[in-house]
Amino acid sequence: MARYRFHATNGLECVFDARGKDIRVPELLMRRADEVAQEVMRSLDDRADWSEWHVSVHDLSGRRVLVQPFVAGAEDHPRVAQSAPGGCPRLGHHLREAW
C-alpha cells in the first residue's frame, strides 16, 4: 500500500492535499481523483467553469504519477504524468481531514 496526495489546481489556484490517502491498488488512483474533483467542485460551488481544473496525483517523494481533468472532455482521458515533480503554484485551500 502506498500513500498519494491528490492536489487540485487550475494553474493559478490550488487545493492542497497535505494528508494524502493510502491506495492499495494503483488502478484506484483515477477513482480517488474523481472523488477529489467532485468534493472540490462542491466546496468551491461559486465557480461555473471547471475546464481548466485537474487533479495532480503525487507519491510521497513528490513524483507526479497522474494528471486527471475535472471535466469529462477537457482531455481525452487521464494521463500518467511524464514530467518532473510539480506543485501547486499558489496554495489557497486545503483538503479536509476527512479525505
Buried (B, 14 or more C-beta within 10 A) or exposed (E): EBEBBBBBBBEEBBBBBEBBBEBEEEEEBBEBBBBBBEBBBEEBEEEEEBEBBBBBBBBEEEEBBBBBBBBEEEEEEBEEBEEEEBBBEEBEBEBEEEB
